[in-house]
Amino acid sequence: MLRLDPSEPIDRNQGLLDVGLDSLMAVELRGRLSRGLALSEPLPATLVFDYPTINAIVGLLSGMLGGEQGTDLDRESADSLPPGSAQDIDDLSEEEAEARLLERLDALDEQER
Amino acid sequence: MRARTAVEGPFAPIRRTTAGLPIVYVCDRIENLQHGLSSSEARIVAEAVDIRRRHFEAGRGAARAALAQLGVRAGSIDRGSRGEPEWPDGVAGSITHTTRLAAAAVARKEHVVGIGIDLEASEGLRRELWTSVLTPTEIHRVERIAHEDSGILAKAIFSAKEAVYKCIYPLEGEVFGFDAVEVLLNNELMRFSASPVRAFRGSRLLRGGEGYLNISTDFVAAAFLLPTEDAGEDPTA
């Protein structure tokens, strides 16, 4: 989606704009996450503005996917996290969510490209 | 008319249509706009990948060229908290780029309160993205069009909404999504109007805005302008 070299993985704390994500790609990312993860509630329309790094998005998703503290992760508490961090979220659920996210994205990539 | 040193590319027809408003458009290839960055601009993209840095530099290059034509010298065009360029006092402007071209539009605030421009490659917007970008009403309108053109129309609405956002957001400071604004393209696909789907800070400004499109085989270009009251007659009215 970002048309980057897959052999050079991006830093998960790097800003998505810094790795070349434009607004159309942002729409695509949000769409893929919503469909791929079968989320029950919509992702914010301003996803990459409010969650500008992969780690920040993973933090949001791990909450939405029903991590231990998932339902507590409303917009307000998520916004209060420092940019690019998901440190208040239980590590295990973060890793689970991330693994699931990456798996799903890979699968979607294969389907769509 | 003053000679223009830089090309306007896909924005040339839009500038001609809005000739009553003194707006400067500069649009050129990415590689022709690598004129360097100020030290604070360079810090913005210090962590960015090369291609992103080149696009950013081209956008700033286009912006400085446009400001120069306006008679404004800008050492540095820094970035606001949501990525918006911070223009010199008394100037409204906007920057956009594709993988090939970068463009900027600027005007003095005595003529234009706000301006947003957007440039996209004219590939149609894929069907599965429509619900992320278009309202149900917009989808209904686009679906009435012949199938081979509907993706391009969806892309034009996307581009129009980007231009609206870039015009309105810096004025009021509230982020709004694609679902907050509805765009209506005119029959010739050269103009559009924007209306709010829900209230947000800045939604009341939409009605006073003028939307312009240029859809070609290569690009979709959109501009949304908010003329200052009594900035002159709309030349197309």
Interface residues (C-beta under 8 A of the other chain):
Chain A: L4 Q14 G15 L17 D18 V19 G20 S23 L24 V27 E28 R30 G31 R35 P44 A45 T46 F49
Chain B: V45 E47 A48 V49 I51 R52 H55 R82 G83 E120 E128 L129 S132 V133 F158 E162 V175 F176 G177 F178 D179 A180
